[in-house]
Amino acid sequence: MFSSFEYDTFWLLTQWIFLRFYFIERVNPNKERYWKKILYEEERLRRTYIRLEKIDLSIKKFLPFMRRYAWNIAVVATK
Protein backbone atom coordinates (compact mmCIF):
# COMPACT_ATOMS: atom_id res chain seq x y z
CA MET A 1 0.00 0.00 0.00
CA PHE A 2 2.74 2.49 0.97
CA SER A 3 6.31 2.23 -0.24
CA SER A 4 7.76 3.82 2.87
CA PHE A 5 6.79 5.41 6.12
CA GLU A 6 8.42 7.27 8.97
CA TYR A 7 7.16 8.04 12.42
CA ASP A 8 8.11 10.09 15.41
CA THR A 9 6.78 10.09 18.94
CA PHE A 10 6.54 13.07 21.22
CA TRP A 11 5.08 14.28 24.51
CA LEU A 12 6.63 11.88 26.98
CA LEU A 13 7.61 14.01 29.98
CA THR A 14 6.04 17.11 28.48
CA GLN A 15 2.74 15.68 29.68
CA TRP A 16 3.79 17.21 32.99
CA ILE A 17 2.15 20.43 31.79
CA PHE A 18 -1.27 18.75 31.87
CA LEU A 19 -0.61 17.26 35.30
CA ARG A 20 0.47 20.66 36.56
CA PHE A 21 -2.75 22.23 35.32
CA TYR A 22 -4.85 19.58 37.04
CA PHE A 23 -3.05 18.91 40.32
CA ILE A 24 -1.19 22.13 41.09
CA GLU A 25 -3.18 24.90 39.41
CA ARG A 26 -6.50 23.07 39.96
CA VAL A 27 -7.80 23.83 36.47
CA ASN A 28 -10.96 21.85 35.78
CA PRO A 29 -10.60 20.18 32.34
CA ASN A 30 -14.38 20.23 31.90
CA LYS A 31 -14.51 24.01 32.22
CA GLU A 32 -11.29 25.01 30.47
CA ARG A 33 -9.64 23.15 27.60
CA TYR A 34 -5.99 22.53 28.29
CA TRP A 35 -4.90 22.90 24.67
CA LYS A 36 -6.45 26.39 24.62
CA LYS A 37 -4.76 27.24 27.90
CA ILE A 38 -1.41 26.18 26.42
CA LEU A 39 -1.96 28.46 23.43
CA TYR A 40 -3.04 31.43 25.55
CA GLU A 41 -0.27 31.00 28.11
CA GLU A 42 2.49 29.99 25.72
CA GLU A 43 4.91 32.60 26.99
CA ARG A 44 4.57 31.45 30.61
CA LEU A 45 4.92 27.76 29.70
CA ARG A 46 7.70 28.10 27.12
CA ARG A 47 10.68 27.56 29.45
CA THR A 48 9.11 24.53 31.10
CA TYR A 49 8.13 23.02 27.76
CA ILE A 50 11.56 23.51 26.19
CA ARG A 51 13.27 21.96 29.21
CA LEU A 52 10.94 18.95 29.18
CA GLU A 53 11.25 18.55 25.42
CA LYS A 54 15.05 18.37 25.69
CA ILE A 55 14.72 15.66 28.32
CA ASP A 56 12.24 13.83 26.06
CA LEU A 57 14.72 13.88 23.18
CA SER A 58 17.48 12.52 25.42
CA ILE A 59 15.23 9.75 26.69
CA LYS A 60 14.25 8.77 23.14
CA LYS A 61 17.91 8.75 22.12
CA PHE A 62 19.31 6.72 25.02
CA LEU A 63 16.23 4.64 25.90
CA PRO A 64 14.44 4.07 22.58
CA PHE A 65 12.00 1.55 24.09
CA MET A 66 10.41 4.46 26.00
CA ARG A 67 8.93 5.79 22.74
CA ARG A 68 5.96 3.47 23.20
CA TYR A 69 4.92 5.48 26.27
CA ALA A 70 4.77 8.80 24.43
CA TRP A 71 1.47 10.62 24.31
CA ASN A 72 1.45 11.33 20.54
CA ILE A 73 2.75 9.81 17.34
CA ALA A 74 3.15 11.42 13.92
CA VAL A 75 3.27 9.18 10.84
CA VAL A 76 4.35 10.17 7.33
CA ALA A 77 3.54 7.54 4.70
CA THR A 78 4.64 7.80 1.06
CA LYS A 79 3.06 5.92 -1.84
C-alpha positions as a Markdown table, in Angstrom:
| # | Residue | x | y | z |
|---|---|---|---|---|
| 1 | Met | 0.0 | 0.0 | 0.0 |
| 2 | Phe | 2.7 | 2.5 | 1.0 |
| 3 | Ser | 6.3 | 2.2 | -0.2 |
| 4 | Ser | 7.8 | 3.8 | 2.9 |
| 5 | Phe | 6.8 | 5.4 | 6.1 |
| 6 | Glu | 8.4 | 7.3 | 9.0 |
| 7 | Tyr | 7.2 | 8.0 | 12.4 |
| 8 | Asp | 8.1 | 10.1 | 15.4 |
| 9 | Thr | 6.8 | 10.1 | 18.9 |
| 10 | Phe | 6.5 | 13.1 | 21.2 |
| 11 | Trp | 5.1 | 14.3 | 24.5 |
| 12 | Leu | 6.6 | 11.9 | 27.0 |
| 13 | Leu | 7.6 | 14.0 | 30.0 |
| 14 | Thr | 6.0 | 17.1 | 28.5 |
| 15 | Gln | 2.7 | 15.7 | 29.7 |
| 16 | Trp | 3.8 | 17.2 | 33.0 |
| 17 | Ile | 2.2 | 20.4 | 31.8 |
| 18 | Phe | -1.3 | 18.8 | 31.9 |
| 19 | Leu | -0.6 | 17.3 | 35.3 |
| 20 | Arg | 0.5 | 20.7 | 36.6 |
| 21 | Phe | -2.8 | 22.2 | 35.3 |
| 22 | Tyr | -4.8 | 19.6 | 37.0 |
| 23 | Phe | -3.1 | 18.9 | 40.3 |
| 24 | Ile | -1.2 | 22.1 | 41.1 |
| 25 | Glu | -3.2 | 24.9 | 39.4 |
| 26 | Arg | -6.5 | 23.1 | 40.0 |
| 27 | Val | -7.8 | 23.8 | 36.5 |
| 28 | Asn | -11.0 | 21.9 | 35.8 |
| 29 | Pro | -10.6 | 20.2 | 32.3 |
| 30 | Asn | -14.4 | 20.2 | 31.9 |
| 31 | Lys | -14.5 | 24.0 | 32.2 |
| 32 | Glu | -11.3 | 25.0 | 30.5 |
| 33 | Arg | -9.6 | 23.2 | 27.6 |
| 34 | Tyr | -6.0 | 22.5 | 28.3 |
| 35 | Trp | -4.9 | 22.9 | 24.7 |
| 36 | Lys | -6.4 | 26.4 | 24.6 |
| 37 | Lys | -4.8 | 27.2 | 27.9 |
| 38 | Ile | -1.4 | 26.2 | 26.4 |
| 39 | Leu | -2.0 | 28.5 | 23.4 |
| 40 | Tyr | -3.0 | 31.4 | 25.5 |
| 41 | Glu | -0.3 | 31.0 | 28.1 |
| 42 | Glu | 2.5 | 30.0 | 25.7 |
| 43 | Glu | 4.9 | 32.6 | 27.0 |
| 44 | Arg | 4.6 | 31.5 | 30.6 |
| 45 | Leu | 4.9 | 27.8 | 29.7 |
| 46 | Arg | 7.7 | 28.1 | 27.1 |
| 47 | Arg | 10.7 | 27.6 | 29.4 |
| 48 | Thr | 9.1 | 24.5 | 31.1 |
| 49 | Tyr | 8.1 | 23.0 | 27.8 |
| 50 | Ile | 11.6 | 23.5 | 26.2 |
| 51 | Arg | 13.3 | 22.0 | 29.2 |
| 52 | Leu | 10.9 | 18.9 | 29.2 |
| 53 | Glu | 11.3 | 18.6 | 25.4 |
| 54 | Lys | 15.1 | 18.4 | 25.7 |
| 55 | Ile | 14.7 | 15.7 | 28.3 |
| 56 | Asp | 12.2 | 13.8 | 26.1 |
| 57 | Leu | 14.7 | 13.9 | 23.2 |
| 58 | Ser | 17.5 | 12.5 | 25.4 |
| 59 | Ile | 15.2 | 9.7 | 26.7 |
| 60 | Lys | 14.3 | 8.8 | 23.1 |
| 61 | Lys | 17.9 | 8.7 | 22.1 |
| 62 | Phe | 19.3 | 6.7 | 25.0 |
| 63 | Leu | 16.2 | 4.6 | 25.9 |
| 64 | Pro | 14.4 | 4.1 | 22.6 |
| 65 | Phe | 12.0 | 1.6 | 24.1 |
| 66 | Met | 10.4 | 4.5 | 26.0 |
| 67 | Arg | 8.9 | 5.8 | 22.7 |
| 68 | Arg | 6.0 | 3.5 | 23.2 |
| 69 | Tyr | 4.9 | 5.5 | 26.3 |
| 70 | Ala | 4.8 | 8.8 | 24.4 |
| 71 | Trp | 1.5 | 10.6 | 24.3 |
| 72 | Asn | 1.4 | 11.3 | 20.5 |
| 73 | Ile | 2.8 | 9.8 | 17.3 |
| 74 | Ala | 3.2 | 11.4 | 13.9 |
| 75 | Val | 3.3 | 9.2 | 10.8 |
| 76 | Val | 4.3 | 10.2 | 7.3 |
| 77 | Ala | 3.5 | 7.5 | 4.7 |
| 78 | Thr | 4.6 | 7.8 | 1.1 |
| 79 | Lys | 3.1 | 5.9 | -1.8 |
